Amino acid sequence: MTLKERAAKLKTDVPAVFLALRRTETPWTAKLVAAVTVAYALSPIDLIPDFIPVLGYLDDLILLPALVALTVRLVPGDVMEQCREEAEGMWREGRPVRWYYAVPVVLFWLAIAYWIVRAVANRG
């Protein structure tokens, strides 16, 4: 498989991993890894900031595909295949079909920001 084909597969697998979170057939360990994978994929914060030359993009090139691959291995094959088929219908011309798919991610980061502000305010 070429690098271009892997990148295209990754673009489909990240939404499929998100969909696997909602499935009752998905084991809890796979759901935990899937939650971390989706949060990291959609997070504006990287493990290594992108402004650091070369190293900044290594986490995007290595860590995210590794997390996706681990999640795909943990989710049962038939469930993952169904999620991939469903994920293909979520995108049109590189954009999500429905805007509200971003709501859980936005709520997650608002909660993190709230806890940080609250912790800083309580210290002072």
matplotlib code that plots the C-alpha trace (Angstrom):
import matplotlib.pyplot as plt

x = [0.0, 1.4, 1.7, -1.1, -3.4, -2.6, -3.4, -6.8, -7.5, -6.6, -9.0, -11.8, -10.6, -10.7, -14.4, -14.9, -13.2, -15.5, -18.5, -17.1, -17.3, -21.1, -21.4, -22.4, -20.4, -17.2, -15.3, -14.6, -10.9, -11.4, -13.8, -11.1, -8.4, -10.9, -11.8, -8.1, -7.6, -10.5, -9.7, -6.1, -7.0, -9.4, -7.4, -5.8, -3.1, -0.3, 2.0, 4.9, 4.0, 4.1, 6.3, 9.3, 11.1, 10.8, 9.8, 6.6, 5.1, 6.4, 3.6, 1.1, 2.9, 3.6, 1.4, -2.0, -1.6, -0.4, -3.4, -5.7, -4.1, -4.3, -8.0, -8.7, -7.1, -9.1, -12.5, -14.0, -13.5, -17.2, -18.0, -15.0, -16.1, -19.6, -18.2, -16.0, -19.0, -21.0, -18.0, -17.7, -21.2, -20.2, -18.0, -18.6, -15.8, -13.5, -16.1, -18.5, -22.0, -23.5, -21.9, -23.1, -20.5, -18.1, -20.2, -18.7, -15.2, -16.1, -17.8, -14.8, -12.3, -14.7, -14.8, -11.0, -10.7, -13.3, -11.4, -8.1, -9.6, -11.2, -8.0, -6.1, -8.7, -8.8, -5.0, -5.0]
y = [0.0, 3.4, 6.4, 8.1, 5.1, 4.9, 8.6, 8.1, 5.1, 7.0, 9.8, 7.1, 5.2, 8.2, 8.7, 4.9, 4.8, 7.5, 5.4, 2.3, 4.2, 4.1, 0.4, -1.9, -4.7, -2.8, -4.0, -1.4, -1.5, -0.6, 2.2, 3.6, 3.5, 4.9, 7.8, 8.7, 8.4, 10.6, 13.2, 13.3, 13.4, 16.3, 18.1, 21.4, 20.5, 18.1, 16.1, 17.9, 21.4, 21.7, 24.8, 22.7, 21.8, 18.2, 16.8, 18.8, 16.7, 13.4, 12.9, 13.5, 11.1, 8.3, 8.6, 9.2, 6.3, 4.1, 4.9, 4.3, 1.0, -0.1, 0.8, -1.0, -4.2, -4.0, -3.5, -6.7, -6.9, -7.0, -4.0, -2.0, -2.8, -1.6, 1.6, 2.2, 1.9, 4.3, 6.7, 7.1, 8.6, 11.2, 13.2, 15.1, 16.9, 16.7, 18.2, 16.7, 16.3, 17.3, 20.1, 18.6, 15.8, 18.4, 19.2, 16.5, 17.7, 21.3, 20.4, 18.3, 21.2, 23.8, 21.5, 21.3, 25.1, 25.6, 23.3, 25.0, 28.5, 27.3, 25.8, 28.9, 31.1, 29.0, 29.2, 33.0]
z = [0.0, -1.0, 1.4, -0.5, -0.1, 3.6, 4.0, 2.3, 4.5, 7.6, 6.6, 6.5, 9.6, 12.0, 11.5, 11.6, 14.9, 16.2, 15.0, 16.7, 20.0, 19.7, 19.0, 21.7, 20.1, 20.6, 23.7, 26.4, 25.9, 22.2, 23.2, 25.6, 22.9, 20.3, 22.6, 23.0, 19.3, 18.3, 20.9, 19.8, 16.1, 16.6, 19.2, 18.4, 20.9, 19.8, 21.9, 20.1, 18.9, 15.1, 15.2, 16.3, 13.0, 11.9, 15.3, 15.3, 12.6, 13.7, 16.2, 13.4, 11.1, 13.6, 16.7, 15.1, 12.6, 15.4, 17.6, 14.7, 13.9, 17.5, 17.7, 14.4, 15.9, 19.1, 17.3, 15.9, 12.1, 11.1, 13.4, 11.9, 8.4, 9.1, 10.7, 7.7, 5.3, 7.5, 7.7, 4.0, 4.0, 6.6, 4.3, 1.0, -0.8, 2.3, 4.6, 7.2, 5.9, 9.3, 11.4, 14.7, 14.5, 15.9, 19.0, 21.3, 20.5, 21.1, 24.4, 25.5, 24.9, 26.5, 29.6, 29.7, 29.3, 32.1, 34.5, 33.8, 34.3, 37.5, 38.8, 38.1, 39.7, 42.8, 43.2, 43.2]

ax = plt.figure().add_subplot(projection="3d")
ax.plot(x, y, z, "-o")
ax.set_aspect("equal")
plt.show()
